[in-house]
């Protein structure tokens, strides 16, 4: 197998010159560059990307951390990220945290060992003070997540206003008993805090009490949506509307509701979040909050590329618009 010394000998140049050509050094004459490229072609020599990355000469790989790739929202988001990265000649490695703090840290260690050049985090499991030290090894962009740190480049939707708009829509439809599905604990801090705030803001504005029995925590999947309906069936005082954390949960809730003879929206209004393609195909079509998934992915890649080109670039927080899509489930 040929090595860099073989290329240098074949081209009649020094190893240093060959190295500069391989690493796209700007101050190499066209003639020498062509000699090296021709020698590499004739010898069948291909530079080792891993070795170049460890020497700090290659920026080509973006790591993307998602909680669950089987969730359609994250699948579409990763697709948008990959398309934008590929258009800029970058590769994407996908890491699934399974909402595990340990797995998340193990993936961030790949940034430390230069196996990826930057990371886009679409969810955050650890406290930010445990994640922040890894930004010393490469840029970290928060996508669809928000942390209280002005130095963190962020691309996000205003989750508080999105949730508020959805619940307000249900209230305007005449609902006073509104259930809420959240992906985390219904707490003051932590994941889904912004949506929790939006839900409470709408209730408070309408002078409606928050019923803890109608808060369904740690829900993520279609099966979780089915379980929510089963829990509601055991209640003496049931919600007349459900604001779910995703279209996936809403789909499960809708399926289970029909199995129990619950009419939608006459007996139970259901509101989703994301506006995945499935939302239009449900029966009835799902009212939901549309997240601009393609823009989330593209803008996150743009943020990362800014730091690849200029390590001293200023961090930005990009707020993207949401849209309430009213269909027939409410």
Secondary structure, DSSP 8 states (H G I E B T S, - for coil): ---HHHHHHHHTS-HHHHHHHHTT-SS--HHHHHHHHHHHHHHT----HHHHHHTT----EEEEEES-TTSHHHHHHHHHHHHHHHHTT-EEEEEE-TT-HHHHHHHHHHHHTTSSSEEEESS--S-HHHHGGGGGSSEEEEES---S-TTS-EEEE-HHHHHHHHHHHHHHTT---EEEE-SS-S-SSSTTHHHHHHHHHHHHHTT----GGGEE-S--SHHHHHHHHHHHHT-SS--SEEE-SSHHHHHHHHHHHHHTT--TTTT-EEEEEE--THHHHSSS--EEEE--HHHHHHHHHHHHHHHHH-TT----EEEE--EEE--S--
